[in-house]
Amino acid sequence: MAIIIGSPTDSSDNIVADAANDNIDALAGNDTVAGGAGNDTLLGNTGADVLIGGAGNDSIDGGSGIDRVVAEQADVNYTITDTSLTGNGTDQLNSIENATLFTLGGNNFIDASAFSGSIYSFTGHGNDTILGGAGNDAISGQSGDDSIDGGGGFDLYFESGDVNFFLTNNSLTGQGTDSLTSIERVVLTGGASSNIMNASSFTGSVSLTGRGGNDILDGGTGNDILNGGDGNDFFSGRGGNDTFDGGAGIDTLIESRNGNFTLTDTSLIGNGTDTLSSIDRVTLTTATGNDIINASSFTGTVNLFGGGGNDILAGGAGGDSLNGGDGDDGLNDNGASNDTLDGGAGFDVLNQSGNVNFTLTDTSLIGNGTDTLSGIEFVRLEGGSSANSLNARDFTRGDVRLLGLGGDDVLIGGTRNDLLEGGDGNDNFGGGLGNDIFNGGANFDTLFESGDVNFTLTSNSLIGIGTDSINSIERVELVGGFSSNIINASGFLGSVRLAGGGGNDFLAGGEGNDYIAGSPTDPGGARGNDRLFGGDGNDILDGQGGNDTLIGGDAIDTQSDFDRLAGFVGADTFVLSDGNVSHYQGAGFAVIEDYRFLDGDLIDLAGSRDQYNLILGNTQGGSGIDTFIHLKSNGDLIAIAADANLIEASVFI
């Protein structure tokens, strides 16, 4: 015996013998022993040993431990059993659990069908046949048209090349066309080019690595590992609990199923529970069921397709595309990017929230980003804690629900039946067409509406453009049009601001402190002859143009109201009574701010002129002579005509 490298010890040794007939006992340790070209006797003894017989007829005994026999020879056939290995020679085996069999070139045959252990076999080029044994084998035929049978156990087939691979349970097309039997796992590695690796018809597990190029990696139904490497890669895992690593570049994952998906930056739950890293874009499609696709925790870009059924789609932070498909779908999108949102067929709902201002039309929503809309029949917008503007004035496709939450918000409805809720803060509401609901919430809230219609306002309803319900609204502003309108707020407990617009209008305030303005000169030069009624509260009545009638108080006003009446241009009548009963009985009184004798203004008093004392004076801060009108019976001040001497005037009726 001649050992040219190493010597046996109880440690882990590396021993290489010469070409003679060697007898080597490796003793203890995990040893590697190479016998050379002679007829060698190799004993691994204890430990996990690797025994290489080389050429010749060798006797190989692994001893205790998990031991491996290795045979390497170009263009040779191998047959291995538990007791023998033929190829380089005829070797006798004992206590061998694993075998590594390499052959390169030629059409080779490796038969391990009678071996109870596991083999690692690599044949290289040629049309090879490899039969695995009962163990868990790892086999590669590489190029050529190979026939592979894994046999028993859990067997792996692996191959690499800068080619496209197409894998089924029975075949692999790539560097050749291989026939596969009893293969449970396949590992494929591409090259520097853009490769396609399609394992969609394989029911075992696969590991696909793209390396360079823009690769397309399509897994099967098992638990797969897909790694894109460099380039802009596309992935699909199908079933199983898969692992996707995009690597460098802009990488896209595509999945579909008849069921729900939940997507984050690190996981996708759907066809299985998948693990993600370096995935920048995801496309998810469901089928005909009522499915939920939730990508709200994903920071990349998603394309979500609902298919049939009543689906719920939630986008993420990127520039997303959501398509509901058929059915009545819900689209939720709170990302700050520019998204495309298509409800598809059916009755579809868009939900969006953010501490931003929103502007909604039939084709766009500006807020978190600038989103493009189509096929949306209902929109729900929710602001944040700041003062937000939620404007749906130009949305005509359906109803809207606007929620202001905190802050002093501005909420403007659309053309349908809308629900507007202010929440906290001093909010302003604007209604549109349709029968709307306005919930003011906490604090002091204002509703504004305008239209060439008659309005009737109470504390819980507004009839005009539609029939609206109002709750917790403290102030209402109503504006008529060019026609002769009736705006009646006498049933409203809060304050109002009423404006006639054009025409001969009747405007009646409520029980609060109101501002009521008649019709100014319209574009045609006409002036409306308006009738303004203040009601209870400290009111301001402004006749504007025309011959107006201004009625500041109620029939018997005992609430100490202080009203300000201004007729401006035209022959106006200031009404201080209701027949024989004077308004402003008590501490209250009216101030007629712009009495104009030359315009033909009149003052309507209860009873006759003789029942009143007219006293000239000057109100605090005034610049002229004012007339104070008192009841003679008790001296009660009824009105003050500012900057007017009415002692000798015949202006009372």
PAMISE-960389 format. One line per 5 residues: number of its first residue (from 1); their letters; for each residue x negated, y negated, z of C-alpha. Coordinates in steps of 0.05 Angstrom, whole numbers, always signed. Last residue first. Layout:
BEGIN
NUM	A	X,Y,Z  ... .
END
This chain:
BEGIN
653	IFVSA	+2005,-2085,+138  +1950,-2135,+156  +1911,-2177,+106  +1944,-2245,+112  +1882,-2281,+137 .
648	EILNA	+1884,-2338,+188  +1845,-2303,+243  +1811,-2253,+196  +1740,-2280,+199  +1696,-2224,+171 .
643	DAAIA	+1623,-2205,+182  +1644,-2140,+216  +1718,-2125,+225  +1720,-2094,+294  +1774,-2045,+313 .
638	ILDGN	+1824,-2022,+366  +1799,-2055,+429  +1850,-2043,+485  +1875,-2109,+515  +1934,-2074,+548 .
633	SKLHI	+1996,-2099,+514  +1962,-2149,+468  +1926,-2093,+431  +1857,-2118,+410  +1825,-2132,+341 .
628	FTDIG	+1756,-2162,+345  +1737,-2204,+284  +1663,-2213,+269  +1624,-2276,+252  +1555,-2262,+223 .
623	SGGQT	+1487,-2231,+233  +1501,-2172,+278  +1452,-2143,+328  +1503,-2139,+384  +1570,-2154,+355 .
618	NGLIL	+1589,-2227,+345  +1655,-2258,+363  +1722,-2279,+338  +1783,-2254,+374  +1846,-2227,+341 .
613	NYQDR	+1900,-2209,+391  +1950,-2157,+369  +2025,-2144,+375  +2041,-2204,+331  +2011,-2171,+270 .
608	SGALD	+2067,-2120,+271  +2075,-2047,+290  +2016,-2001,+281  +1961,-2033,+240  +1940,-2020,+167 .
603	ILDGD	+1883,-2066,+146  +1879,-2089,+74  +1822,-2102,+24  +1840,-2143,-37  +1770,-2148,-67 .
598	LFRYD	+1766,-2222,-48  +1780,-2205,+25  +1722,-2157,+29  +1715,-2118,+95  +1646,-2086,+95 .
593	EIVAF	+1632,-2052,+161  +1701,-2039,+189  +1681,-2014,+258  +1732,-1968,+291  +1748,-1961,+365 .
588	GAGQY	+1741,-1913,+423  +1750,-1926,+497  +1824,-1911,+498  +1876,-1914,+444  +1835,-1910,+380 .
583	HSVNG	+1893,-1899,+332  +1955,-1940,+339  +2024,-1910,+336  +2081,-1943,+298  +2064,-1909,+232 .
578	DSLVF	+1999,-1872,+242  +1951,-1928,+257  +1883,-1958,+241  +1885,-1947,+166  +1833,-1987,+127 .
573	TDAGV	+1859,-1999,+57  +1810,-2012,+1  +1816,-2057,-60  +1752,-2038,-96  +1676,-2037,-85 .
568	FGALR	+1652,-2019,-15  +1703,-1986,+30  +1662,-1977,+93  +1692,-1949,+158  +1650,-1931,+220 .
563	DFDSQ	+1685,-1890,+273  +1677,-1888,+349  +1722,-1835,+379  +1741,-1841,+452  +1779,-1775,+453 .
558	TDIAD	+1849,-1806,+461  +1866,-1812,+387  +1940,-1808,+376  +1951,-1795,+302  +1877,-1781,+289 .
553	GGILT	+1824,-1831,+273  +1785,-1859,+214  +1835,-1864,+158  +1803,-1897,+97  +1845,-1908,+36 .
548	DNGGQ	+1806,-1923,-27  +1815,-1968,-87  +1754,-1948,-127  +1679,-1943,-114  +1644,-1917,-51 .
543	GDLID	+1696,-1904,+3  +1646,-1888,+58  +1677,-1860,+122  +1630,-1848,+181  +1659,-1807,+238 .
538	NGDGG	+1652,-1803,+313  +1696,-1743,+327  +1768,-1726,+312  +1798,-1735,+243  +1760,-1774,+190 .
533	FLRDN	+1810,-1778,+134  +1788,-1806,+67  +1838,-1818,+10  +1803,-1834,-55  +1818,-1879,-115 .
528	GRAGG	+1762,-1856,-161  +1723,-1907,-201  +1717,-1901,-276  +1655,-1923,-314  +1649,-1860,-357 .
523	PDTPS	+1589,-1834,-318  +1631,-1836,-253  +1632,-1896,-206  +1626,-1868,-136  +1679,-1820,-109 .
518	GAIYD	+1692,-1818,-34  +1642,-1806,+21  +1657,-1772,+88  +1606,-1766,+144  +1632,-1727,+203 .
513	NGEGG	+1622,-1722,+279  +1661,-1661,+297  +1735,-1644,+297  +1744,-1637,+223  +1741,-1684,+163 .
508	ALFDN	+1793,-1694,+109  +1775,-1714,+37  +1829,-1727,-14  +1799,-1744,-82  +1819,-1788,-140 .
503	GGGGA	+1766,-1768,-191  +1690,-1762,-185  +1643,-1731,-134  +1684,-1729,-71  +1631,-1722,-18 .
498	LRVSG	+1641,-1689,+50  +1591,-1682,+107  +1619,-1640,+162  +1612,-1632,+237  +1635,-1571,+276 .
493	LFGSA	+1705,-1549,+297  +1731,-1538,+226  +1807,-1536,+215  +1810,-1608,+187  +1758,-1591,+134 .
488	NIINS	+1802,-1605,+74  +1768,-1622,+9  +1821,-1637,-43  +1792,-1653,-111  +1810,-1700,-168 .
483	SFGGV	+1763,-1678,-223  +1690,-1701,-232  +1665,-1651,-179  +1670,-1640,-105  +1614,-1638,-53 .
478	LEVRE	+1617,-1600,+13  +1567,-1603,+71  +1581,-1559,+131  +1551,-1563,+201  +1551,-1516,+262 .
473	ISNIS	+1556,-1449,+226  +1558,-1391,+276  +1601,-1348,+230  +1628,-1363,+160  +1669,-1320,+114 .
468	DTGIG	+1675,-1343,+41  +1733,-1341,-6  +1706,-1363,-73  +1688,-1429,-106  +1736,-1460,-56 .
463	ILSNS	+1759,-1426,+7  +1713,-1431,+67  +1725,-1388,+128  +1710,-1379,+202  +1711,-1450,+232 .
458	TLTFN	+1759,-1474,+178  +1746,-1504,+110  +1792,-1512,+51  +1758,-1534,-13  +1790,-1555,-79 .
453	VDGSE	+1746,-1544,-141  +1695,-1581,-183  +1638,-1549,-144  +1590,-1558,-87  +1570,-1518,-26 .
448	FLTDF	+1523,-1530,+33  +1523,-1493,+99  +1483,-1518,+159  +1457,-1482,+221  +1440,-1507,+291 .
443	NAGGN	+1409,-1454,+336  +1421,-1379,+335  +1453,-1339,+279  +1482,-1374,+219  +1520,-1316,+189 .
438	FIDNG	+1546,-1334,+120  +1588,-1283,+82  +1603,-1295,+9  +1662,-1285,-38  +1635,-1301,-106 .
433	LGGGF	+1601,-1360,-138  +1547,-1396,-101  +1530,-1411,-30  +1474,-1452,-1  +1453,-1442,+71 .
428	NDNGD	+1407,-1483,+115  +1377,-1455,+178  +1358,-1485,+245  +1320,-1427,+275  +1335,-1356,+293 .
423	GGELL	+1373,-1309,+247  +1397,-1341,+182  +1440,-1286,+152  +1466,-1292,+81  +1511,-1237,+53 .
418	DNRTG	+1531,-1245,-21  +1590,-1231,-65  +1566,-1251,-134  +1535,-1313,-167  +1473,-1320,-124 .
413	GILVD	+1460,-1342,-53  +1414,-1396,-26  +1380,-1387,+41  +1335,-1443,+69  +1301,-1423,+134 .
408	DGGLG	+1282,-1460,+198  +1240,-1405,+229  +1254,-1333,+250  +1296,-1281,+213  +1318,-1309,+146 .
403	LLRVD	+1357,-1250,+119  +1385,-1254,+48  +1432,-1201,+21  +1446,-1205,-54  +1502,-1182,-99 .
398	GRTFD	+1496,-1165,-172  +1468,-1181,-241  +1474,-1257,-236  +1411,-1279,-199  +1397,-1353,-214 .
393	RANLS	+1415,-1380,-145  +1376,-1326,-108  +1332,-1373,-67  +1302,-1349,-1  +1261,-1406,+29 .
388	NASSG	+1222,-1389,+91  +1207,-1426,+156  +1160,-1378,+192  +1176,-1314,+230  +1189,-1273,+168 .
383	GELRV	+1235,-1270,+108  +1279,-1212,+86  +1306,-1202,+16  +1358,-1150,-4  +1375,-1146,-78 .
378	FEIGS	+1432,-1109,-112  +1443,-1091,-186  +1371,-1084,-210  +1362,-1055,-281  +1302,-1099,-297 .
373	LTDTG	+1254,-1139,-255  +1183,-1166,-264  +1148,-1184,-199  +1106,-1246,-185  +1073,-1233,-118 .
368	NGILS	+1096,-1231,-45  +1147,-1282,-67  +1169,-1291,-139  +1222,-1242,-163  +1235,-1237,-237 .
363	TDTLT	+1284,-1216,-291  +1354,-1230,-263  +1326,-1287,-221  +1300,-1289,-149  +1255,-1341,-116 .
358	FNVNG	+1225,-1319,-49  +1184,-1360,+1  +1137,-1321,+45  +1134,-1283,+111  +1151,-1219,+75 .
353	SQNLV	+1206,-1172,+57  +1230,-1136,-6  +1287,-1088,-20  +1314,-1076,-90  +1378,-1036,-99 .
348	DFGAG	+1401,-997,-160  +1471,-979,-183  +1461,-929,-240  +1412,-928,-297  +1341,-953,-290 .
343	GDLTD	+1322,-993,-228  +1260,-1022,-261  +1209,-1058,-217  +1143,-1082,-247  +1095,-1108,-194 .
338	NSAGN	+1049,-1168,-186  +1010,-1160,-122  +1026,-1178,-50  +1058,-1111,-34  +1127,-1107,-2 .
333	DNLGD	+1164,-1064,-51  +1224,-1021,-35  +1265,-995,-93  +1330,-959,-75  +1364,-917,-129 .
328	DGDGG	+1434,-901,-151  +1423,-848,-204  +1381,-844,-267  +1310,-870,-269  +1286,-909,-209 .
323	NLSDG	+1224,-938,-242  +1171,-970,-197  +1107,-999,-226  +1056,-1024,-177  +1004,-1080,-174 .
318	GAGGA	+973,-1057,-109  +996,-1060,-36  +1043,-1001,-37  +1109,-984,-70  +1169,-951,-37 .
313	LIDNG	+1217,-911,-81  +1283,-884,-54  +1321,-838,-102  +1393,-824,-118  +1386,-768,-169 .
308	GGGFL	+1351,-763,-236  +1279,-785,-248  +1250,-828,-192  +1186,-850,-227  +1132,-884,-185 .
303	NVTGT	+1069,-915,-215  +1021,-934,-160  +962,-981,-152  +914,-979,-93  +927,-997,-20 .
298	FSSAN	+971,-938,-3  +1011,-944,+62  +1078,-961,+28  +1071,-904,-21  +1137,-869,-1 .
293	IIDNG	+1171,-829,-56  +1238,-805,-29  +1282,-758,-70  +1355,-746,-85  +1344,-689,-133 .
288	TATTL	+1336,-689,-209  +1260,-692,-218  +1206,-732,-182  +1147,-768,-212  +1085,-796,-177 .
283	TVRDI	+1028,-834,-212  +970,-854,-167  +914,-904,-179  +850,-918,-141  +831,-851,-112 .
278	SSLTD	+763,-855,-77  +783,-802,-26  +846,-761,-20  +867,-699,+20  +929,-662,-4 .
273	TGNGI	+985,-632,+38  +1026,-592,-11  +1070,-606,-71  +1089,-668,-32  +1044,-698,+21 .
268	LSTDT	+989,-742,-7  +931,-762,+38  +873,-810,+49  +897,-877,+20  +968,-860,+38 .
263	LTFNG	+1024,-825,-1  +1088,-790,+21  +1124,-752,-34  +1193,-720,-34  +1223,-666,-78 .
258	NRSEI	+1229,-638,-148  +1155,-646,-165  +1105,-689,-202  +1033,-709,-191  +982,-754,-226 .
253	LTDIG	+919,-779,-191  +879,-834,-224  +806,-855,-216  +773,-922,-231  +699,-908,-229 .
248	AGGDF	+654,-871,-179  +678,-809,-142  +751,-792,-148  +750,-739,-93  +814,-699,-91 .
243	TDNGG	+826,-642,-41  +886,-597,-51  +936,-563,-6  +975,-522,-56  +1017,-539,-117 .
238	RGSFF	+1004,-586,-175  +935,-617,-166  +931,-668,-223  +871,-713,-232  +848,-765,-282 .
233	DNGDG	+778,-794,-283  +746,-862,-298  +673,-844,-298  +624,-814,-248  +641,-753,-206 .
228	GNLID	+713,-729,-213  +716,-679,-157  +776,-632,-153  +782,-580,-97  +842,-534,-101 .
223	NGTGG	+888,-498,-53  +929,-457,-103  +982,-477,-155  +932,-499,-208  +888,-560,-217 .
218	DLIDN	+883,-608,-275  +819,-647,-281  +815,-698,-338  +745,-729,-343  +720,-797,-362 .
213	GGRGT	+646,-782,-367  +596,-755,-317  +605,-701,-263  +674,-670,-274  +676,-620,-217 .
208	LSVSG	+734,-571,-213  +742,-522,-154  +800,-474,-164  +849,-434,-122  +892,-378,-150 .
203	TFSSA	+955,-386,-190  +922,-408,-255  +967,-439,-308  +950,-511,-291  +876,-497,-292 .
198	NMINS	+858,-549,-344  +788,-578,-343  +780,-631,-396  +710,-662,-403  +685,-732,-418 .
193	SAGGT	+610,-721,-429  +555,-714,-377  +573,-643,-359  +629,-602,-330  +631,-556,-270 .
188	LVVRE	+681,-500,-260  +693,-458,-196  +747,-404,-200  +782,-368,-143  +825,-306,-139 .
183	ISTLS	+798,-266,-198  +831,-197,-205  +823,-194,-281  +794,-247,-327  +778,-244,-402 .
178	DTGQG	+729,-297,-424  +733,-338,-488  +668,-375,-497  +633,-436,-468  +703,-459,-450 .
173	TLSNN	+764,-414,-452  +779,-376,-388  +828,-319,-388  +877,-276,-349  +902,-319,-292 .
168	TLFFN	+896,-380,-336  +839,-430,-346  +824,-480,-401  +754,-511,-398  +727,-568,-442 .
163	VDGSE	+652,-568,-452  +589,-596,-421  +577,-531,-384  +586,-495,-318  +617,-429,-297 .
158	FYLDF	+641,-395,-234  +685,-335,-219  +704,-320,-147  +732,-256,-118  +773,-243,-55 .
153	GGGGD	+770,-168,-45  +781,-112,-95  +760,-112,-167  +735,-178,-196  +743,-156,-268 .
148	ISDDG	+707,-200,-319  +702,-190,-394  +657,-241,-427  +660,-277,-494  +594,-315,-493 .
143	SQGSI	+567,-370,-449  +566,-365,-373  +587,-296,-347  +589,-317,-274  +611,-274,-215 .
138	ADNGA	+618,-284,-140  +647,-223,-105  +686,-211,-41  +681,-137,-32  +713,-76,-64 .
133	GGLIT	+672,-79,-127  +665,-124,-186  +662,-102,-258  +623,-147,-305  +624,-141,-380 .
128	DNGHG	+581,-188,-422  +585,-221,-490  +518,-256,-491  +485,-312,-453  +476,-314,-377 .
123	TFSYI	+493,-253,-335  +500,-279,-264  +526,-232,-210  +534,-242,-135  +561,-177,-108 .
118	SGSFA	+601,-158,-46  +601,-90,-12  +642,-27,-25  +606,-11,-90  +642,+37,-137 .
113	SADIF	+667,-18,-184  +599,-51,-185  +588,-42,-260  +546,-94,-296  +545,-89,-372 .
108	NNGGL	+503,-134,-416  +510,-163,-486  +441,-195,-494  +407,-251,-458  +397,-259,-383 .
103	TFLTA	+409,-210,-327  +419,-224,-253  +448,-177,-199  +452,-199,-127  +479,-145,-80 .
98	NEISN	+512,-145,-12  +525,-95,+44  +466,-47,+35  +459,+5,+90  +426,+57,+44 .
93	LQDTG	+408,+51,-29  +367,+97,-75  +340,+61,-136  +340,+85,-208  +299,+37,-250 .
88	NGTLS	+304,-35,-273  +378,-20,-282  +407,+34,-237  +428,+20,-164  +447,+76,-116 .
83	TDTIT	+479,+95,-51  +537,+46,-41  +546,+42,-116  +512,-2,-167  +508,+2,-243 .
78	YNVDA	+467,-50,-279  +454,-63,-353  +391,-99,-376  +377,-159,-421  +330,-197,-375 .
73	QEAVV	+317,-168,-306  +334,-189,-236  +356,-142,-181  +369,-164,-109  +393,-120,-51 .
68	RDIGS	+425,-155,+7  +430,-138,+81  +481,-153,+136  +448,-126,+200  +420,-57,+215 .
63	GGDIS	+376,-21,+166  +374,-46,+96  +346,+17,+65  +318,+14,-5  +284,+74,-39 .
58	DNGAG	+255,+52,-105  +251,+82,-175  +208,+32,-212  +215,-41,-229  +232,-92,-175 .
53	GILVD	+259,-67,-108  +279,-134,-80  +306,-130,-8  +338,-189,+27  +346,-177,+102 .
48	AGTNG	+397,-197,+155  +363,-170,+218  +339,-102,+242  +300,-53,+197  +293,-79,+126 .
43	LLTDN	+261,-15,+102  +232,-15,+31  +203,+48,-2  +172,+31,-68  +164,+67,-134 .
38	GAGGA	+119,+15,-166  +132,-51,-201  +135,-98,-141  +169,-86,-74  +195,-155,-55 .
33	VTDNG	+215,-162,+19  +253,-222,+48  +263,-216,+123  +314,-237,+175  +278,-212,+237 .
28	ALADI	+256,-145,+264  +211,-95,+228  +197,-105,+154  +178,-32,+144  +142,-29,+76 .
23	NDNAA	+121,+33,+37  +90,+12,-30  +79,+51,-94  +31,+3,-128  +49,-59,-168 .
18	DAVIN	+34,-107,-110  +77,-124,-49  +110,-190,-29  +133,-202,+43  +169,-264,+69 .
13	DSSDT	+179,-253,+144  +231,-271,+196  +198,-252,+262  +186,-182,+289  +126,-176,+244 .
8	PSGII	+112,-145,+176  +58,-179,+134  +57,-237,+86  +37,-242,+12  -7,-194,-27 .
3	IAM	+13,-130,+9  -24,-69,-18  +0,+0,+0 .
END
